[in-house]
Amino acid sequence: MAKAQAIQMENLRPGTGIPVRAKSRKSVQGAATSREPRASMQVLKSTKQWLDQIIDEKQFRTYDEAIMFLVTERQKHLPSDFGAFPDLKEYVCNGED
C-alpha cells in the first residue's frame, strides 16, 4: 500500500469511509457513552463541502449533527396541513362525545 493511501486510511472512521475531522476526536463532557448504530452513505464532493461549511459555521462535531440540523430546519418550514380537507363537514359536538 502506498504511503499516501496508508495515511488516508488512518484518517477514516472504521467501517464508514467517512473522514475523521480533528474536532471530532476531542472528548466531550456529557457525551453519550453508548454508540448508536451507524450507516454508511455516499455523497457528492460538493455535498460534502456544503456539510463541512455547515459544521464550521454552526460548530458541530459530526456530519450527523449537520444533517440533523438540516432536517429540523426543513421541518420547521413545512407547509401547514390546516385546510387540507375543505370539503369535510364542520364538526359539531352533540354531547355524546
Backbone atoms as SQL, in Angstrom:
CREATE TABLE atoms (id INTEGER PRIMARY KEY, chain TEXT, resi INTEGER, resn TEXT, atom TEXT, x REAL, y REAL, z REAL);
INSERT INTO atoms VALUES
  (1, 'A', 1, 'MET', 'N', 0.855, -1.177, 0.000),
  (2, 'A', 1, 'MET', 'CA', 0.000, 0.000, 0.000),
  (3, 'A', 1, 'MET', 'C', 0.898, 1.236, 0.000),
  (4, 'A', 2, 'ALA', 'N', 0.590, 2.194, -0.825),
  (5, 'A', 2, 'ALA', 'CA', 1.380, 3.413, -0.894),
  (6, 'A', 2, 'ALA', 'C', 1.234, 4.205, 0.394),
  (7, 'A', 3, 'LYS', 'N', 2.250, 5.025, 0.668),
  (8, 'A', 3, 'LYS', 'CA', 2.244, 5.802, 1.911),
  (9, 'A', 3, 'LYS', 'C', 1.052, 6.744, 1.963),
  (10, 'A', 4, 'ALA', 'N', 0.712, 7.368, 0.846),
  (11, 'A', 4, 'ALA', 'CA', -0.425, 8.292, 0.813),
  (12, 'A', 4, 'ALA', 'C', -1.725, 7.564, 1.119),
  (13, 'A', 5, 'GLN', 'N', -1.879, 6.348, 0.605),
  (14, 'A', 5, 'GLN', 'CA', -3.086, 5.583, 0.874),
  (15, 'A', 5, 'GLN', 'C', -3.156, 5.169, 2.332),
  (16, 'A', 6, 'ALA', 'N', -2.011, 4.826, 2.918),
  (17, 'A', 6, 'ALA', 'CA', -1.981, 4.433, 4.322),
  (18, 'A', 6, 'ALA', 'C', -2.392, 5.600, 5.207),
  (19, 'A', 7, 'ILE', 'N', -1.924, 6.793, 4.894),
  (20, 'A', 7, 'ILE', 'CA', -2.296, 7.981, 5.668),
  (21, 'A', 7, 'ILE', 'C', -3.776, 8.255, 5.502),
  (22, 'A', 8, 'GLN', 'N', -4.286, 8.104, 4.279),
  (23, 'A', 8, 'GLN', 'CA', -5.708, 8.308, 4.038),
  (24, 'A', 8, 'GLN', 'C', -6.546, 7.335, 4.844),
  (25, 'A', 9, 'MET', 'N', -6.144, 6.070, 4.899),
  (26, 'A', 9, 'MET', 'CA', -6.895, 5.061, 5.625),
  (27, 'A', 9, 'MET', 'C', -6.923, 5.362, 7.117),
  (28, 'A', 10, 'GLU', 'N', -5.856, 5.920, 7.669),
  (29, 'A', 10, 'GLU', 'CA', -5.808, 6.237, 9.090),
  (30, 'A', 10, 'GLU', 'C', -6.783, 7.346, 9.451),
  (31, 'A', 11, 'ASN', 'N', -7.106, 8.201, 8.508),
  (32, 'A', 11, 'ASN', 'CA', -7.980, 9.340, 8.771),
  (33, 'A', 11, 'ASN', 'C', -9.446, 9.043, 8.497),
  (34, 'A', 12, 'LEU', 'N', -9.808, 7.761, 8.311),
  (35, 'A', 12, 'LEU', 'CA', -11.191, 7.395, 8.061),
  (36, 'A', 12, 'LEU', 'C', -11.770, 6.711, 9.288),
  (37, 'A', 13, 'ARG', 'N', -13.043, 6.951, 9.530),
  (38, 'A', 13, 'ARG', 'CA', -13.723, 6.244, 10.612),
  (39, 'A', 13, 'ARG', 'C', -13.850, 4.783, 10.221),
  (40, 'A', 14, 'PRO', 'N', -13.587, 3.868, 11.134),
  (41, 'A', 14, 'PRO', 'CA', -13.620, 2.439, 10.798),
  (42, 'A', 14, 'PRO', 'C', -14.978, 2.013, 10.240),
  (43, 'A', 15, 'GLY', 'N', -14.940, 1.334, 9.105),
  (44, 'A', 15, 'GLY', 'CA', -16.143, 0.775, 8.517),
  (45, 'A', 15, 'GLY', 'C', -17.050, 1.759, 7.817),
  (46, 'A', 16, 'THR', 'N', -16.720, 3.057, 7.841),
  (47, 'A', 16, 'THR', 'CA', -17.631, 4.028, 7.237),
  (48, 'A', 16, 'THR', 'C', -17.054, 4.713, 6.020),
  (49, 'A', 17, 'GLY', 'N', -15.750, 4.893, 5.987),
  (50, 'A', 17, 'GLY', 'CA', -15.143, 5.644, 4.905),
  (51, 'A', 17, 'GLY', 'C', -15.323, 7.132, 5.069),
  (52, 'A', 18, 'ILE', 'N', -15.840, 7.573, 6.225),
  (53, 'A', 18, 'ILE', 'CA', -16.051, 8.994, 6.488),
  (54, 'A', 18, 'ILE', 'C', -14.794, 9.564, 7.130),
  (55, 'A', 19, 'PRO', 'N', -14.277, 10.668, 6.615),
  (56, 'A', 19, 'PRO', 'CA', -13.076, 11.252, 7.208),
  (57, 'A', 19, 'PRO', 'C', -13.320, 11.709, 8.640),
  (58, 'A', 20, 'VAL', 'N', -12.316, 11.509, 9.465),
  (59, 'A', 20, 'VAL', 'CA', -12.386, 11.981, 10.842),
  (60, 'A', 20, 'VAL', 'C', -11.791, 13.378, 10.863),
  (61, 'A', 21, 'ARG', 'N', -12.557, 14.305, 11.376),
  (62, 'A', 21, 'ARG', 'CA', -12.069, 15.680, 11.495),
  (63, 'A', 21, 'ARG', 'C', -11.387, 15.830, 12.836),
  (64, 'A', 22, 'ALA', 'N', -10.431, 16.717, 12.911),
  (65, 'A', 22, 'ALA', 'CA', -9.679, 16.911, 14.149),
  (66, 'A', 22, 'ALA', 'C', -10.595, 17.271, 15.310),
  (67, 'A', 23, 'LYS', 'N', -11.648, 18.057, 15.054),
  (68, 'A', 23, 'LYS', 'CA', -12.566, 18.475, 16.107),
  (69, 'A', 23, 'LYS', 'C', -13.294, 17.285, 16.726),
  (70, 'A', 24, 'SER', 'N', -13.617, 16.257, 15.918),
  (71, 'A', 24, 'SER', 'CA', -14.440, 15.158, 16.407),
  (72, 'A', 24, 'SER', 'C', -13.674, 14.190, 17.306),
  (73, 'A', 25, 'ARG', 'N', -12.361, 14.317, 17.379),
  (74, 'A', 25, 'ARG', 'CA', -11.579, 13.420, 18.216),
  (75, 'A', 25, 'ARG', 'C', -11.547, 13.870, 19.666),
  (76, 'A', 26, 'LYS', 'N', -11.979, 15.074, 19.947),
  (77, 'A', 26, 'LYS', 'CA', -11.983, 15.570, 21.314),
  (78, 'A', 26, 'LYS', 'C', -13.072, 14.877, 22.109),
  (79, 'A', 27, 'SER', 'N', -12.783, 14.563, 23.359),
  (80, 'A', 27, 'SER', 'CA', -13.838, 14.002, 24.194),
  (81, 'A', 27, 'SER', 'C', -14.684, 15.143, 24.736),
  (82, 'A', 28, 'VAL', 'N', -15.947, 14.905, 24.814),
  (83, 'A', 28, 'VAL', 'CA', -16.883, 15.929, 25.235),
  (84, 'A', 28, 'VAL', 'C', -17.556, 15.485, 26.519),
  (85, 'A', 29, 'GLN', 'N', -17.616, 16.375, 27.508),
  (86, 'A', 29, 'GLN', 'CA', -18.293, 16.026, 28.742),
  (87, 'A', 29, 'GLN', 'C', -19.784, 15.884, 28.464),
  (88, 'A', 30, 'GLY', 'N', -20.392, 14.867, 29.064),
  (89, 'A', 30, 'GLY', 'CA', -21.817, 14.658, 28.890),
  (90, 'A', 30, 'GLY', 'C', -22.179, 13.940, 27.609),
  (91, 'A', 31, 'ALA', 'N', -21.178, 13.547, 26.827),
  (92, 'A', 31, 'ALA', 'CA', -21.473, 12.833, 25.589),
  (93, 'A', 31, 'ALA', 'C', -21.979, 11.439, 25.924),
  (94, 'A', 32, 'ALA', 'N', -22.828, 10.930, 25.088),
  (95, 'A', 32, 'ALA', 'CA', -23.390, 9.597, 25.309),
  (96, 'A', 32, 'ALA', 'C', -22.270, 8.563, 25.241),
  (97, 'A', 33, 'THR', 'N', -22.295, 7.621, 26.175),
  (98, 'A', 33, 'THR', 'CA', -21.250, 6.605, 26.193),
  (99, 'A', 33, 'THR', 'C', -21.573, 5.457, 25.256),
  (100, 'A', 34, 'SER', 'N', -22.853, 5.168, 25.032),
  (101, 'A', 34, 'SER', 'CA', -23.199, 4.085, 24.108),
  (102, 'A', 34, 'SER', 'C', -23.259, 4.641, 22.695),
  (103, 'A', 35, 'ARG', 'N', -22.807, 3.826, 21.760),
  (104, 'A', 35, 'ARG', 'CA', -22.790, 4.260, 20.361),
  (105, 'A', 35, 'ARG', 'C', -24.031, 3.756, 19.656),
  (106, 'A', 36, 'GLU', 'N', -24.659, 4.647, 18.928),
  (107, 'A', 36, 'GLU', 'CA', -25.815, 4.251, 18.134),
  (108, 'A', 36, 'GLU', 'C', -25.325, 3.568, 16.861),
  (109, 'A', 37, 'PRO', 'N', -26.141, 2.700, 16.278),
  (110, 'A', 37, 'PRO', 'CA', -25.740, 2.059, 15.026),
  (111, 'A', 37, 'PRO', 'C', -25.505, 3.103, 13.942),
  (112, 'A', 38, 'ARG', 'N', -24.554, 2.859, 13.127),
  (113, 'A', 38, 'ARG', 'CA', -24.197, 3.799, 12.061),
  (114, 'A', 38, 'ARG', 'C', -24.493, 3.172, 10.700),
  (115, 'A', 39, 'ALA', 'N', -24.702, 4.019, 9.719),
  (116, 'A', 39, 'ALA', 'CA', -24.904, 3.565, 8.343),
  (117, 'A', 39, 'ALA', 'C', -24.015, 4.402, 7.442),
  (118, 'A', 40, 'SER', 'N', -23.352, 3.742, 6.525),
  (119, 'A', 40, 'SER', 'CA', -22.518, 4.491, 5.596),
  (120, 'A', 40, 'SER', 'C', -23.387, 5.014, 4.461),
  (121, 'A', 41, 'MET', 'N', -22.957, 6.112, 3.861),
  (122, 'A', 41, 'MET', 'CA', -23.684, 6.676, 2.733),
  (123, 'A', 41, 'MET', 'C', -22.709, 7.399, 1.831),
  (124, 'A', 42, 'GLN', 'N', -23.077, 7.546, 0.594),
  (125, 'A', 42, 'GLN', 'CA', -22.232, 8.234, -0.364),
  (126, 'A', 42, 'GLN', 'C', -22.855, 9.569, -0.712),
  (127, 'A', 43, 'VAL', 'N', -22.022, 10.601, -0.765),
  (128, 'A', 43, 'VAL', 'CA', -22.481, 11.925, -1.163),
  (129, 'A', 43, 'VAL', 'C', -21.488, 12.486, -2.180),
  (130, 'A', 44, 'LEU', 'N', -21.954, 13.424, -2.954),
  (131, 'A', 44, 'LEU', 'CA', -21.071, 14.097, -3.901),
  (132, 'A', 44, 'LEU', 'C', -20.070, 14.956, -3.143),
  (133, 'A', 45, 'LYS', 'N', -18.945, 15.250, -3.787),
  (134, 'A', 45, 'LYS', 'CA', -17.942, 16.101, -3.138),
  (135, 'A', 45, 'LYS', 'C', -18.520, 17.471, -2.818),
  (136, 'A', 46, 'SER', 'N', -19.362, 17.985, -3.696),
  (137, 'A', 46, 'SER', 'CA', -19.954, 19.306, -3.451),
  (138, 'A', 46, 'SER', 'C', -20.879, 19.268, -2.225),
  (139, 'A', 47, 'THR', 'N', -21.584, 18.141, -2.035),
  (140, 'A', 47, 'THR', 'CA', -22.445, 17.999, -0.860),
  (141, 'A', 47, 'THR', 'C', -21.602, 17.940, 0.395),
  (142, 'A', 48, 'LYS', 'N', -20.498, 17.219, 0.350),
  (143, 'A', 48, 'LYS', 'CA', -19.590, 17.141, 1.495),
  (144, 'A', 48, 'LYS', 'C', -19.032, 18.519, 1.824),
  (145, 'A', 49, 'GLN', 'N', -18.727, 19.305, 0.815),
  (146, 'A', 49, 'GLN', 'CA', -18.220, 20.661, 1.052),
  (147, 'A', 49, 'GLN', 'C', -19.278, 21.516, 1.749),
  (148, 'A', 50, 'TRP', 'N', -20.546, 21.368, 1.327),
  (149, 'A', 50, 'TRP', 'CA', -21.631, 22.102, 1.991),
  (150, 'A', 50, 'TRP', 'C', -21.761, 21.665, 3.444),
  (151, 'A', 51, 'LEU', 'N', -21.693, 20.359, 3.680),
  (152, 'A', 51, 'LEU', 'CA', -21.776, 19.862, 5.057),
  (153, 'A', 51, 'LEU', 'C', -20.602, 20.358, 5.899),
  (154, 'A', 52, 'ASP', 'N', -19.408, 20.366, 5.318),
  (155, 'A', 52, 'ASP', 'CA', -18.247, 20.886, 6.036),
  (156, 'A', 52, 'ASP', 'C', -18.433, 22.362, 6.394),
  (157, 'A', 53, 'GLN', 'N', -19.014, 23.120, 5.473),
  (158, 'A', 53, 'GLN', 'CA', -19.260, 24.542, 5.733),
  (159, 'A', 53, 'GLN', 'C', -20.266, 24.712, 6.875),
  (160, 'A', 54, 'ILE', 'N', -21.309, 23.910, 6.888),
  (161, 'A', 54, 'ILE', 'CA', -22.300, 23.975, 7.970),
  (162, 'A', 54, 'ILE', 'C', -21.659, 23.591, 9.295),
  (163, 'A', 55, 'ILE', 'N', -20.825, 22.552, 9.279),
  (164, 'A', 55, 'ILE', 'CA', -20.135, 22.127, 10.501),
  (165, 'A', 55, 'ILE', 'C', -19.270, 23.252, 11.050),
  (166, 'A', 56, 'ASP', 'N', -18.551, 23.942, 10.175),
  (167, 'A', 56, 'ASP', 'CA', -17.695, 25.047, 10.620),
  (168, 'A', 56, 'ASP', 'C', -18.509, 26.228, 11.135),
  (169, 'A', 57, 'GLU', 'N', -19.570, 26.591, 10.419),
  (170, 'A', 57, 'GLU', 'CA', -20.375, 27.748, 10.812),
  (171, 'A', 57, 'GLU', 'C', -21.126, 27.519, 12.117),
  (172, 'A', 58, 'LYS', 'N', -21.696, 26.341, 12.285),
  (173, 'A', 58, 'LYS', 'CA', -22.515, 26.044, 13.466),
  (174, 'A', 58, 'LYS', 'C', -21.714, 25.377, 14.581),
  (175, 'A', 59, 'GLN', 'N', -20.445, 25.110, 14.322),
  (176, 'A', 59, 'GLN', 'CA', -19.539, 24.481, 15.286),
  (177, 'A', 59, 'GLN', 'C', -20.050, 23.116, 15.738),
  (178, 'A', 60, 'PHE', 'N', -20.517, 22.325, 14.758),
  (179, 'A', 60, 'PHE', 'CA', -20.911, 20.959, 15.031),
  (180, 'A', 60, 'PHE', 'C', -19.662, 20.097, 15.067),
  (181, 'A', 61, 'ARG', 'N', -19.790, 18.893, 15.626),
  (182, 'A', 61, 'ARG', 'CA', -18.657, 17.982, 15.707),
  (183, 'A', 61, 'ARG', 'C', -18.712, 16.881, 14.664),
  (184, 'A', 62, 'THR', 'N', -19.904, 16.568, 14.149),
  (185, 'A', 62, 'THR', 'CA', -20.041, 15.434, 13.235),
  (186, 'A', 62, 'THR', 'C', -20.930, 15.796, 12.049),
  (187, 'A', 63, 'TYR', 'N', -20.832, 14.954, 11.033),
  (188, 'A', 63, 'TYR', 'CA', -21.719, 15.114, 9.880),
  (189, 'A', 63, 'TYR', 'C', -23.160, 14.833, 10.293),
  (190, 'A', 64, 'ASP', 'N', -23.350, 13.916, 11.219),
  (191, 'A', 64, 'ASP', 'CA', -24.688, 13.590, 11.693),
  (192, 'A', 64, 'ASP', 'C', -25.365, 14.826, 12.268),
  (193, 'A', 65, 'GLU', 'N', -24.648, 15.601, 13.067),
  (194, 'A', 65, 'GLU', 'CA', -25.223, 16.826, 13.646),
  (195, 'A', 65, 'GLU', 'C', -25.609, 17.814, 12.552),
  (196, 'A', 66, 'ALA', 'N', -24.779, 17.937, 11.526),
  (197, 'A', 66, 'ALA', 'CA', -25.083, 18.851, 10.424),
  (198, 'A', 66, 'ALA', 'C', -26.321, 18.399, 9.659),
  (199, 'A', 67, 'ILE', 'N', -26.431, 17.106, 9.408),
  (200, 'A', 67, 'ILE', 'CA', -27.590, 16.584, 8.679),
  (201, 'A', 67, 'ILE', 'C', -28.854, 16.740, 9.512),
  (202, 'A', 68, 'MET', 'N', -28.779, 16.452, 10.809),
  (203, 'A', 68, 'MET', 'CA', -29.954, 16.608, 11.672),
  (204, 'A', 68, 'MET', 'C', -30.371, 18.076, 11.757),
  (205, 'A', 69, 'PHE', 'N', -29.420, 18.992, 11.740),
  (206, 'A', 69, 'PHE', 'CA', -29.736, 20.422, 11.704),
  (207, 'A', 69, 'PHE', 'C', -30.539, 20.748, 10.444),
  (208, 'A', 70, 'LEU', 'N', -30.099, 20.238, 9.299),
  (209, 'A', 70, 'LEU', 'CA', -30.811, 20.494, 8.050),
  (210, 'A', 70, 'LEU', 'C', -32.216, 19.902, 8.078),
  (211, 'A', 71, 'VAL', 'N', -32.358, 18.709, 8.636),
  (212, 'A', 71, 'VAL', 'CA', -33.667, 18.059, 8.713),
  (213, 'A', 71, 'VAL', 'C', -34.613, 18.860, 9.604),
  (214, 'A', 72, 'THR', 'N', -34.143, 19.271, 10.775),
  (215, 'A', 72, 'THR', 'CA', -35.022, 20.010, 11.688),
  (216, 'A', 72, 'THR', 'C', -35.370, 21.386, 11.137),
  (217, 'A', 73, 'GLU', 'N', -34.432, 22.028, 10.450),
  (218, 'A', 73, 'GLU', 'CA', -34.740, 23.319, 9.829),
  (219, 'A', 73, 'GLU', 'C', -35.812, 23.157, 8.749),
  (220, 'A', 74, 'ARG', 'N', -35.728, 22.090, 7.980),
  (221, 'A', 74, 'ARG', 'CA', -36.733, 21.847, 6.947),
  (222, 'A', 74, 'ARG', 'C', -38.097, 21.590, 7.581),
  (223, 'A', 75, 'GLN', 'N', -38.124, 20.818, 8.664),
  (224, 'A', 75, 'GLN', 'CA', -39.392, 20.505, 9.313),
  (225, 'A', 75, 'GLN', 'C', -40.055, 21.763, 9.872),
  (226, 'A', 76, 'LYS', 'N', -39.279, 22.748, 10.262),
  (227, 'A', 76, 'LYS', 'CA', -39.840, 23.998, 10.782),
  (228, 'A', 76, 'LYS', 'C', -40.589, 24.765, 9.695),
  (229, 'A', 77, 'HIS', 'N', -40.208, 24.553, 8.438),
  (230, 'A', 77, 'HIS', 'CA', -40.767, 25.349, 7.348),
  (231, 'A', 77, 'HIS', 'C', -41.692, 24.560, 6.433),
  (232, 'A', 78, 'LEU', 'N', -42.136, 23.387, 6.887),
  (233, 'A', 78, 'LEU', 'CA', -43.087, 22.621, 6.080),
  (234, 'A', 78, 'LEU', 'C', -44.440, 23.329, 6.058),
  (235, 'A', 79, 'PRO', 'N', -45.151, 23.241, 4.955),
  (236, 'A', 79, 'PRO', 'CA', -46.461, 23.890, 4.903),
  (237, 'A', 79, 'PRO', 'C', -47.434, 23.245, 5.885),
  (238, 'A', 80, 'SER', 'N', -48.360, 24.027, 6.358),
  (239, 'A', 80, 'SER', 'CA', -49.355, 23.546, 7.309),
  (240, 'A', 80, 'SER', 'C', -50.376, 22.663, 6.600),
  (241, 'A', 81, 'ASP', 'N', -50.913, 21.692, 7.331),
  (242, 'A', 81, 'ASP', 'CA', -51.981, 20.855, 6.797),
  (243, 'A', 81, 'ASP', 'C', -53.352, 21.455, 7.092),
  (244, 'A', 82, 'PHE', 'N', -53.377, 22.607, 7.733),
  (245, 'A', 82, 'PHE', 'CA', -54.646, 23.260, 8.057),
  (246, 'A', 82, 'PHE', 'C', -55.380, 23.579, 6.763),
  (247, 'A', 83, 'GLY', 'N', -56.614, 23.155, 6.670),
  (248, 'A', 83, 'GLY', 'CA', -57.404, 23.397, 5.463),
  (249, 'A', 83, 'GLY', 'C', -57.155, 22.375, 4.379),
  (250, 'A', 84, 'ALA', 'N', -56.552, 21.247, 4.730),
  (251, 'A', 84, 'ALA', 'CA', -56.241, 20.229, 3.727),
  (252, 'A', 84, 'ALA', 'C', -57.493, 19.526, 3.221),
  (253, 'A', 85, 'PHE', 'N', -58.571, 19.542, 4.009),
  (254, 'A', 85, 'PHE', 'CA', -59.812, 18.872, 3.626),
  (255, 'A', 85, 'PHE', 'C', -60.959, 19.887, 3.618),
  (256, 'A', 86, 'PRO', 'N', -61.029, 20.750, 2.625),
  (257, 'A', 86, 'PRO', 'CA', -62.041, 21.804, 2.606),
  (258, 'A', 86, 'PRO', 'C', -63.467, 21.263, 2.433),
  (259, 'A', 87, 'ASP', 'N', -63.629, 20.060, 1.887),
  (260, 'A', 87, 'ASP', 'CA', -64.968, 19.505, 1.667),
  (261, 'A', 87, 'ASP', 'C', -65.505, 18.768, 2.898),
  (262, 'A', 88, 'LEU', 'N', -64.711, 18.635, 3.928),
  (263, 'A', 88, 'LEU', 'CA', -65.125, 17.924, 5.132),
  (264, 'A', 88, 'LEU', 'C', -66.136, 18.766, 5.901),
  (265, 'A', 89, 'LYS', 'N', -67.209, 18.117, 6.383),
  (266, 'A', 89, 'LYS', 'CA', -68.241, 18.832, 7.134),
  (267, 'A', 89, 'LYS', 'C', -67.671, 19.364, 8.442),
  (268, 'A', 90, 'GLU', 'N', -68.224, 20.446, 8.891),
  (269, 'A', 90, 'GLU', 'CA', -67.796, 21.039, 10.172),
  (270, 'A', 90, 'GLU', 'C', -68.176, 20.096, 11.301),
  (271, 'A', 91, 'TYR', 'N', -67.285, 19.930, 12.262),
  (272, 'A', 91, 'TYR', 'CA', -67.546, 19.068, 13.409),
  (273, 'A', 91, 'TYR', 'C', -68.409, 19.804, 14.413),
  (274, 'A', 92, 'VAL', 'N', -69.478, 19.165, 14.825),
  (275, 'A', 92, 'VAL', 'CA', -70.362, 19.732, 15.835),
  (276, 'A', 92, 'VAL', 'C', -70.518, 18.692, 16.939),
  (277, 'A', 93, 'CYS', 'N', -70.196, 19.096, 18.145),
  (278, 'A', 93, 'CYS', 'CA', -70.301, 18.188, 19.289),
  (279, 'A', 93, 'CYS', 'C', -71.783, 18.061, 19.665),
  (280, 'A', 94, 'ASN', 'N', -72.265, 16.826, 19.737),
  (281, 'A', 94, 'ASN', 'CA', -73.687, 16.629, 20.080),
  (282, 'A', 94, 'ASN', 'C', -73.852, 16.141, 21.518),
  (283, 'A', 95, 'GLY', 'N', -72.826, 16.184, 22.307),
  (284, 'A', 95, 'GLY', 'CA', -72.908, 15.826, 23.705),
  (285, 'A', 95, 'GLY', 'C', -72.659, 14.363, 24.001),
  (286, 'A', 96, 'GLU', 'N', -72.535, 13.540, 23.004),
  (287, 'A', 96, 'GLU', 'CA', -72.283, 12.114, 23.214),
  (288, 'A', 96, 'GLU', 'C', -70.802, 11.789, 23.224),
  (289, 'A', 97, 'ASP', 'N', -69.979, 12.740, 22.916),
  (290, 'A', 97, 'ASP', 'CA', -68.529, 12.513, 22.820),
  (291, 'A', 97, 'ASP', 'C', -67.869, 12.418, 24.145);
